Amino acid sequence: MESSTWRRLQGVALAASCGEGVLLAVVPLLAARITSDPWAVSLATTASQLPWVLFPLLVGVLIDRVRRALLLGLALAAQALACVAMALAAHAGLLSLPVLMVIAFVLLAGQVITENTRAALVPSVVPDDALDAANARLLLIDVGVVRFLVPPLGGFLLVWSQAAVGWIAAASTVIAVLLSLRLRGVSAPAKPPGRPLREIREGLRHLVANKLLRSITVAVSFASFAWFMGFSTLALFVEHVLRLDARGYGLLLACTAVGFAAGAAIASRVIARLGHPLAMRIAVTVEVVCKLLVGVVPAHWSFVAVVLAVHMAASFVWSVGSQSSRQRFTPPELLGRVLTSHRALTWGMAPLGAVAGGFVASALGLDLVWVVAAVVQALGVALVWGAISAAGFARSVAAAGG
């Protein structure tokens, strides 16, 4: 498993995610410095999430058409240029909200390509019996290192210098580019050119036709909308309700990473003990309750930090059950398209949620954003509660022939 190519791919993931994490963690804070209008601030988050609406289905086709190491390097290079542009704009005093939105859009467009390409490269660089361990290693890098260490660093850097955030993100991403150029033994896409729209339709058709997978996607779509309602205005919530500065915002994000890492440590054991239906039902219920608590309990940073950490732990348990369900109940020849289709549909709700969060914050206040988000997610859970039951899973097992 520890081949040189595998080590380099891990290095690419670490360096690229650090660059993305440093810059994306401060985008809402930079927007809040430019304007105090909640709706305008939410636009920065909206711009950063739009690529997950526009590109994932086509990216799935592209990954099967282009040499993957080359595609990975080109996407990383585009991200590095976006980071440099951010640094230069900060130096020149030209870091306006439109400029920030363009930079965030380019960075996330690259992320859509790099994350999916890295996932497609894993089976090419590790043996089949090491895939689980390899994916766990990449998860540890993304969650345990990037989400825990990078957001506080971004907050501290922003207090020191806006330009420094861009330069450090650029340097990290350039390292990822250089490592991607040294990937060896990576097979080229084996699938011959075909008709992309027909292939995309096949993946979408399977996702919609399977009741369990369709219901999971509906639940995640509502959850994505609800989470980004709150997250799009979190920087303002931290500043005006919790009375914290950029460093406090970074530490609060780090607490969510701690919760996510805790979820990574317990998810498989929780699901093994309770089974997928019960574990997923409990996890999604905890998510709704946590959002409600942020909105209705008198705000203190320590309480909000704990609640967000618990929320992220529950979210991780749900995500493991959701992902394993798609893998289990999808034919191998459709799996890539089904995974991309699910992500496109669910992440497609993120920018809508971000815009809604800005409107709700402007009309009702920053606290009530989280209450509305909890109600929205509860509605989504109610729609699919029966389908994610033990009987629902049993029907999918029977349909899959075992």
Secondary structure, 3 states (H helix, E strand, C coil): CCCHHHHHHHHHHHHHHHHHHHHHHHHHHHHHHHCCCHHHHHHHHHHHHCHHHHCHHHHHHHHCCCCHHHHHHHHHHHHHHHHHHHHHHHHHCCCCHHHHHHHHHHHHHHHHHHHHHHHHHHHHHCCHHHHHHHHHHHHHHHHHHHHHHHHHHHHHHHHHCHHHHHHHHHHHHHHHHHHHCCCCCCCCCCCCCCCHHHHHHHHHHHHHHCHHHHHHHHHHHHHHHHHHHHHCCHHHHHHHHCCCCHHHHHHHHHHHHHHHHHHHHHHHHHHHHHCHHHHHHHHHHHHHHHHHHHHHCCCCHHHHHHHHHHHHHHHHHHHHHHHHHHHHCCCHHHHHHHHHHHHHHHHCHHHHHHHHHHHHHHHHCHHHHHHHHHHHHHHHHHHHCCCCCHHHHHHHHHHCCC
